[in-house]
Amino acid sequence: GILNILSMEMSDQALAIFDVEAQEDAGAQVREVISRIHPDDAPRVRETWRESRARHAEHVVEYRIVRRDKSVTHVQVKEKLDHIDDDGVMTMFGTLKDITQWVESNQAIQTALL
């Protein structure tokens, strides 16, 4: 797994970007959200989260999400570590932005310039 995440509060908009429905079981929802991270991006996302925790620092990471229909969405996540309690439980706050259109536009420009 990426990290031992017990729960994750997300807005309806963030859940829609991840193509995940709100669930009563917090653990199941976390597993589904994390399962959407593109397998090629998961190691980088995992390392970013670990570094953020170790440094108690804000981070920005871009990665791909694989939706249920197998389409790919590019996201940018900006998170800040707020607190780590004595048991190692983290509280983080952040934003999630769908940057798919921006990424695809940049890819089209790069292709046109070649």
Secondary structure as UniProt FT lines:
FT   HELIX           12..18
FT   HELIX           26..35
FT   TURN            39..41
FT   HELIX           42..55
FT   STRAND          59..66
FT   TURN            68..69
FT   STRAND          72..84
FT   TURN            86..87
FT   STRAND          90..98
FT   HELIX           100..113
//
